[in-house]
Amino acid sequence: MAKAFSVSGRLQRVTTETAHVSVPLSQELFHSNPDGSETIDGEKVIAAAIALGRHPATRWSVEGEVVITPHPLQTPPQ
């Protein structure tokens, strides 16, 4: 019987999922301007959307194909 050899490689599989969330506009999401007007703070809105995305009731849908690539850190099997 001939000897067989193999090489181990570590892979990563990435699945992209999307969800739509509605962020209620509360006073905490605005910042005051020097002229006295108020503007929506985009960073705070995104942070609130991410928090909603973590909620168990958020419905996520798979988008596109699963992408399998070599993992950037090749480590031995555990």
Backbone torsions as a table, in degrees:
resi	resn	phi	psi	omega
1	MET	NA	133.6	-179.5
2	ALA	-76.7	145.4	176.7
3	LYS	-71.9	141.6	176.9
4	ALA	-114.7	137.2	178.3
5	PHE	-120.4	156.5	176.0
6	SER	-146.5	162.2	176.6
7	VAL	-122.8	132.2	177.6
8	SER	-89.0	141.4	175.5
9	GLY	-134.9	142.5	178.5
10	ARG	-94.0	128.6	179.8
11	LEU	-113.7	160.9	170.1
12	GLN	-128.5	144.2	180.0
13	ARG	-120.5	125.4	-177.3
14	VAL	-116.3	124.7	175.5
15	THR	-111.9	125.2	177.7
16	THR	-93.5	127.3	176.8
17	GLU	-122.5	148.6	179.0
18	THR	-127.5	153.9	175.8
19	ALA	-148.3	147.6	173.5
20	HIS	-105.4	130.2	177.0
21	VAL	-125.6	151.6	176.6
22	SER	-109.6	119.9	-179.2
23	VAL	-96.4	115.0	176.7
24	PRO	-65.8	131.9	179.9
25	LEU	-81.0	104.0	177.5
26	SER	-107.9	167.3	-177.1
27	GLN	-58.8	-29.2	-179.1
28	GLU	-65.3	-18.2	-177.3
29	LEU	-91.0	1.8	179.8
30	PHE	-108.5	155.5	169.4
31	HIS	-130.9	149.7	-177.2
32	SER	-84.4	140.2	176.7
33	ASN	-96.4	159.9	179.5
34	PRO	-58.1	-28.1	-179.2
35	ASP	-83.3	4.3	178.2
36	GLY	94.2	-11.2	178.1
37	SER	-80.0	170.1	178.1
38	GLU	-122.0	147.3	-179.7
39	THR	-130.5	145.3	175.5
40	ILE	-69.3	132.8	177.6
41	ASP	-88.4	104.8	-175.9
42	GLY	-57.9	-38.6	-179.9
43	GLU	-64.4	-39.1	178.6
44	LYS	-68.8	-35.4	178.0
45	VAL	-65.0	-44.4	178.8
46	ILE	-63.5	-41.6	178.3
47	ALA	-61.7	-40.3	177.7
48	ALA	-66.8	-38.3	178.3
49	ALA	-64.7	-41.4	178.5
50	ILE	-63.8	-40.4	177.0
51	ALA	-61.0	-41.2	176.5
52	LEU	-65.2	-35.4	178.4
53	GLY	-65.0	-24.5	177.9
54	ARG	-81.4	-12.7	-178.5
55	HIS	-67.4	135.6	-177.4
56	PRO	-59.1	-24.4	-177.7
57	ALA	-82.6	-7.8	179.5
58	THR	-67.3	129.8	-178.3
59	ARG	-94.1	118.1	-179.4
60	TRP	-104.1	144.7	177.0
61	SER	-123.9	138.4	176.9
62	VAL	-70.6	135.0	-179.1
63	GLU	-120.4	120.2	175.9
64	GLY	77.5	-167.5	-177.4
65	GLU	-88.5	152.6	172.2
66	VAL	-69.8	136.4	-179.4
67	VAL	-107.9	123.3	178.3
68	ILE	-113.2	124.8	-178.8
69	THR	-137.5	164.5	173.2
70	PRO	-64.5	139.5	177.2
71	HIS	-70.6	139.6	-177.9
72	PRO	-65.0	-23.3	177.2
73	LEU	-112.2	108.6	178.9
74	GLN	-86.5	115.4	179.3
75	THR	-124.9	158.1	179.6
76	PRO	-69.5	155.1	176.8
77	PRO	-59.3	149.4	179.4
78	GLN	-102.7	NA	NA
